[in-house]
């Protein structure tokens, strides 16, 4: 329903997906807007979505719809792995991915974020982060993800790459060399899940990544889920392993989830014809 705007201080925050289309948000209040060492960080208040985090002008998370993305980043891998104990999270400074991991009886979560200011801002404006950082299983590292992986001596059961788009400080997390390094840090039944962008807007990037990922891992599965505030309202992920087939799950998810369940898990891996054909063409 269209609303009349009487407040002369009414503002709009826009995210462009192409030169001619995108999303806009009415800004009730600007909570934070500063440049860090790496990027522009903004948090606004919107009547419908609540608090929204932007990095370099792109939506990262909102209070209202964050669970779609965070649940689908985490639970397919944590459910598919027979006994996940050691988990590495690269990126995701808002903490939503770590929050979902802690629903399981894991031994440790190494949480790597390059931009300490993102942690500081999210600790203040997204309360779940402050709580999870107090969990004794969580080890926070302020470091470049690629650098951390290269020097790590640990082997992980699950690695979750919650990177932002392939610009700015996240560029290296989208390259072949990074995934080769990550694979070297996996246990025998190890799993990697990474966000892959919009299946509609980012097909060229998806093709580029699949071309090298299929040469690194024996099992490469794309899957999708809705995320209302991400481009086109649907987001892509990739599930990587040498041993585990994500379509064959036997365990129940934890209680209290808002989107993920056994049915959404299976549906996520049923690719629409556009992506199924694309995957078939790439071999």
C-alpha positions in Angstrom: 0.0 0.0 0.0 1.4 3.4 -1.0 2.2 5.7 1.9 2.2 9.5 1.9 5.5 11.0 3.0 4.9 14.2 5.0 8.2 14.3 6.9 10.6 16.6 5.1 13.5 14.6 6.6 12.4 11.3 5.0 15.3 9.5 3.4 15.8 6.6 1.0 18.5 4.0 1.1 19.0 2.3 -2.3 20.9 -0.8 -3.4 21.3 -1.0 -7.2 21.4 -4.5 -8.7 21.9 -3.1 -12.2 22.2 0.5 -13.5 18.4 0.6 -13.8 16.9 -1.5 -11.0 17.4 -2.4 -7.4 15.9 -2.1 -3.9 15.0 0.9 -1.8 14.4 1.2 1.9 12.7 4.1 3.8 15.2 5.2 6.4 13.5 5.9 9.8 16.9 6.5 11.4 20.5 6.2 10.5 22.1 4.3 13.4 25.7 4.2 12.1 27.4 5.4 8.9 31.2 5.4 8.9 34.1 4.1 6.8 36.3 1.4 8.3 39.8 0.6 7.1 38.2 -1.8 4.5 34.7 -0.6 3.6 31.7 1.6 4.2 29.6 0.3 7.1 26.0 1.5 7.6 23.2 0.5 9.8 19.7 1.9 9.3 16.3 1.5 10.9 13.4 0.5 8.6 9.8 0.2 9.7 9.3 -3.2 8.1 12.7 -4.9 8.1 14.0 -3.4 11.3 17.8 -2.8 11.5 19.6 -3.3 8.2 23.4 -3.7 7.8 25.0 -2.4 4.6 28.6 -3.0 3.6 29.7 -0.8 0.7 26.1 0.0 -0.1 25.0 -3.7 -0.3 22.5 -5.3 2.1 24.2 -7.9 4.3 21.5 -8.7 6.8 18.2 -7.4 8.2 16.4 -8.3 11.4 13.3 -9.4 9.7 14.6 -11.8 7.0 18.1 -12.8 8.2 17.0 -16.3 9.2 16.4 -17.4 5.6 20.1 -16.9 4.7 21.7 -17.9 8.0 19.7 -21.1 8.4 20.4 -22.2 4.8 24.1 -21.4 5.1 24.5 -23.6 8.1 22.0 -26.4 8.5 22.4 -28.3 5.2 26.1 -28.9 6.1 25.7 -29.5 9.8 22.8 -31.9 9.2 24.7 -33.8 6.3 27.9 -34.3 8.3 27.7 -37.4 10.6 29.5 -35.8 13.6 30.5 -32.1 13.1 32.8 -31.0 16.0 35.2 -28.3 14.6 33.7 -25.6 12.4 35.4 -22.6 10.7 33.4 -19.6 9.7 35.0 -17.1 7.4 33.3 -13.7 7.2 29.8 -13.1 8.4 30.7 -10.4 11.0 27.0 -10.0 12.0 27.3 -13.4 13.7 24.1 -15.0 12.3 26.0 -18.0 10.9 27.8 -18.7 14.2 24.5 -18.4 16.1 23.0 -21.2 14.0 26.1 -23.4 14.4 25.8 -23.1 18.2 22.4 -24.9 18.1 24.6 -28.1 17.7 26.8 -29.7 20.3 30.0 -28.7 18.4 33.4 -28.6 20.1 34.6 -25.3 18.7 33.9 -22.6 16.2 36.7 -20.5 14.8 35.2 -17.2 13.6 37.3 -15.2 11.3 36.4 -11.6 10.3 38.8 -9.2 8.5 37.1 -6.0 9.7 37.0 -5.5 13.4 34.8 -2.5 13.0 32.0 -4.8 11.5 32.2 -6.8 14.7 32.1 -3.7 16.9 29.1 -2.3 15.0 27.1 -5.5 14.9 27.9 -6.2 18.6 26.0 -3.0 19.3 23.2 -3.1 16.9 22.5 -6.9 16.4 22.2 -8.3 20.0 22.7 -12.0 19.0 26.4 -11.3 18.2 27.3 -10.1 21.7 25.6 -13.2 23.2 27.4 -15.7 21.0 30.8 -14.1 21.5 30.4 -15.0 25.1 30.1 -18.7 24.3 33.3 -20.6 25.3 33.2 -22.6 22.1 33.6 -19.5 19.9 37.1 -18.2 19.1 37.1 -14.8 17.3 40.0 -13.9 15.0 40.4 -10.6 13.4 42.2 -11.7 10.2 42.0 -12.1 6.5 40.2 -15.3 5.8 42.7 -16.5 3.1 45.6 -15.7 5.4 44.0 -17.5 8.4 43.5 -20.6 6.3 47.0 -20.7 5.0 48.6 -20.5 8.4 46.0 -22.7 10.3 47.2 -26.0 11.7 43.7 -27.1 12.6 41.6 -29.6 10.5 37.9 -28.7 10.3 34.8 -30.8 9.8 32.8 -27.9 8.2 34.0 -24.6 6.7 31.4 -22.0 6.0 32.4 -19.1 3.8 30.0 -16.2 4.6 31.7 -13.7 2.4 30.3 -10.5 1.0 30.3 -9.9 -2.8 33.6 -10.4 -4.7 34.6 -6.8 -4.2 36.8 -5.0 -1.6 38.2 -7.1 1.2 36.4 -10.3 0.1 37.9 -10.7 -3.4 40.4 -13.4 -2.4 37.6 -15.5 -0.9 36.2 -16.1 -4.4 39.3 -17.5 -6.1 40.6 -21.0 -6.8 43.6 -20.6 -4.6 41.4 -20.0 -1.6 39.4 -23.1 -2.1 42.5 -25.2 -2.6 43.8 -23.9 0.7 40.4 -24.6 2.4 40.4 -28.2 1.1 43.8 -28.8 2.7 42.3 -28.0 6.1 39.3 -30.4 5.9 38.9 -33.7 7.8 38.2 -36.8 5.7 34.5 -36.2 5.6 34.8 -32.4 5.5 32.3 -30.1 4.0 32.6 -26.5 2.6 29.5 -24.3 2.1 29.9 -20.9 0.4 27.4 -18.3 -0.7 27.3 -18.0 -4.5 25.3 -14.9 -5.2 22.1 -14.4 -7.1 21.2 -17.2 -9.6 19.5 -14.5 -11.7 22.0 -11.6 -11.6 25.3 -13.3 -11.0 25.3 -16.2 -13.5 28.7 -15.3 -15.0 30.3 -15.5 -11.5 28.6 -18.7 -10.8 29.9 -20.3 -14.0 33.4 -19.0 -13.2 33.4 -20.6 -9.8 31.9 -23.9 -10.8 34.5 -24.3 -13.5 37.3 -24.5 -11.0 35.4 -26.0 -8.0 34.5 -29.2 -10.0 38.3 -29.8 -10.4 38.9 -29.4 -6.6 36.0 -31.3 -5.0 34.5 -34.7 -6.0 31.0 -33.5 -5.0 29.8 -30.0 -6.0 26.1 -29.2 -5.4 24.4 -25.9 -5.9 21.3 -25.1 -3.9 19.1 -22.1 -3.4 16.8 -20.4 -0.9 14.6 -17.3 -0.7 16.2 -14.2 0.9 13.7 -11.4 0.4 16.2 -8.5 0.6 18.9 -10.1 -1.6 18.9 -9.4 -5.4 15.9 -11.1 -7.1 14.8 -12.5 -3.7 16.6 -15.8 -4.2 20.2 -16.7 -3.2 22.6 -19.4 -4.3 25.0 -21.5 -2.3 27.4 -24.3 -3.1 28.0 -27.5 -1.0 31.5 -29.0 -1.5 32.8 -32.3 -0.3 34.7 -35.4 -1.4 32.7 -37.8 0.7 29.3 -36.4 1.7 26.2 -36.2 -0.5 23.9 -33.5 0.9 20.8 -35.0 -0.6 21.1 -38.0 1.7 20.3 -36.9 5.3 19.1 -39.0 8.2 19.2 -36.6 11.2 16.6 -34.1 12.3 17.4 -30.4 12.5 17.5 -28.6 15.8 14.2 -27.2 17.2 13.3 -23.5 17.0 14.1 -22.8 13.4 12.0 -20.5 11.3 12.7 -21.7 7.7 14.8 -24.8 7.5 13.4 -28.3 7.8 13.8 -31.6 6.1 11.4 -30.6 3.2 13.2 -27.2 2.5 16.5 -29.1 2.6 15.4 -31.4 -0.2 13.7 -28.7 -2.2 16.8 -26.5 -2.0 18.8 -29.0 -4.1 16.1 -29.4 -6.7 17.5 -26.9 -9.2 15.2 -24.9 -11.5 15.7 -25.6 -15.2 17.9 -22.6 -15.7 20.5 -23.7 -13.2 20.1 -27.4 -13.9 20.9 -26.8 -17.6 23.7 -24.6 -16.7 25.2 -27.2 -14.5 24.7 -29.9 -17.1 26.4 -27.8 -19.8 29.4 -27.2 -17.5 29.8 -31.0 -16.9 
